[in-house]
Amino acid sequence: MPGAATADDAGRMTTTQPDHHEHDTSSLGAVVVSGLILLGLVIGAAALVAQLVGLASWAMATR
């Protein structure tokens, strides 16, 4: 929840930020997991392309 809005000496509205700790470890964990998922997708796509190339090669060789 955002901090409370208060008026400073000049009458401008300011927002005080509550003391929150950075969630560096959870953010880093999310980045690492996302990277691993993307890497898995790339490897899977490469394997699929390799299978299709192998199938096409086999189909051409058996003619």
Secondary structure as UniProt FT lines:
FT   STRAND          5..7
FT   TURN            9..10
FT   STRAND          13..15
FT   HELIX           24..61
//
